[in-house]
Amino acid sequence: MRRLTKKKALHLVKGLDAFPKVPDSYVETTASGGTVSLIAFTFMVILAFLEFFVYRETWMHYEYEVDKDFKSKLRLNVDITVAMKCQYIGADVLDLAETMVASDGLNYEPVNFELSPQQRFWHMTLQHIQERLREEHSLQHVLFKSLMKDSPSSLPPREDQPSQPQAACRIHGHLYVNKVAGNFHITVGKAIPHPRGHAHLAALVSHDSYNFSHRIDHLSFGEKLHGTINPLDGTEKISPDHNHMFQYFITIVPTKLNTYQIAADTHQYSVTERERPINHAAGSHGVSGIFMKYDISSLMVRVTEQHMPLWKFLVRLCGIIGGIFSTTGMLHGMTGFLLDVLCCHFRLGLYRQKEDPLLDQQAVNEKVIPTEDPSLPH
């Protein structure tokens, strides 16, 4: 009984076979079919190979949400060289809540403003990358994914010892500021605490020594990532006169970066700049210096590196193989049908041309002789 039930089940399963087997004696192979099969297999291999490269590629996915973190501190990373002596200038931050952040975390290093050949090459390379980033915004995806591990993230050290005196000052380091709008500035004199506001001790510095020509090697917000390039990196400004004001208006966007190489909380920013001479006689009032006014966006960007899932790659691969197999089969069948129709028509025409002309003439000469009606009078 069990054997009978097993045979019935096996017979039922065989009846559901959607791939019936054709005996080899019923299969006819042709040269045209072999050629089409070879072309189809070649296309399958090429497209499957290209699809594998698409599967290995990743892309950046952007999501936007409200930034709910307003209690933490914001890190400000600075590396600026000013063409003035360190004892003549001071840097600090004054935010919208009138909180003054001293430059305790910044280092003042006497340097030469002119770069060495190696440093100048690094600076020109950075400026060239910035130009390409302004033209091709999609390059930012490449920077997020690669983080340019092989590129130096800061100005390389000087390889020579110049004979000129070190008349410039390199201000570098980091500060922690409140997550509110603020103003980071470098101006004449050291900052001093004042109960009624903010002041710099600039009375002892001569106006003839003012020179706010500067070079921004690095300026970023948040966690400092090796290899990233920010909008102001590589900026160089030369002051045409002693009393000159440089202003940068910065909008900061909190960014959570999550790639296959790194996960970090950083900040992107956009910037517009303006500069003007200070001439009180002409109505251009202000204070000479470098002023970076920043504001923080309430939206946060979440950047995630994504990859094509394996099941999707397999589905696309099956679609490629099945599509090419079906398409080439239909094209081969259609081409064979058209060739058969044309060849049969051609052969039929040749057969008619080869028919016996004597038989045709005999068929023409045959006449039907009518019989006489006996009822008609003679």
ABEGO torsion letter per residue (X at the ends): XAAAAAAAAAAAAAAABABBBBBAAABBBBAAAAAAAAAAAAAAAAAAAAAAAAAABBBBBBBBBBBABAABBBBBBBBBBBABBAAABBBBBBBAAGBBBBAAABBBBBBBABBBAAAAAAAAAAAAAAAAAAABAAAAAAAAAAGGAABBABBBBBABBBABBBABBBBBEBBBBBBBBBBBBBBBEBBBBBAAEBBBBAAABBAAABBABBBBABBBBEBBBBGBBBAABGBBBBBABABBBBBBBBBBBBBBBBBAABBBBBBBBBBBBBBBBBBAAAGBBEBBEBBBBBBBBABBBBBBBBBBBAAAAAAAAAAAAAAAAAAAAAAAAAAAAAAAAAAAAAAAAAAAAABBAAAAAAAAABBBBBBBBAABBX
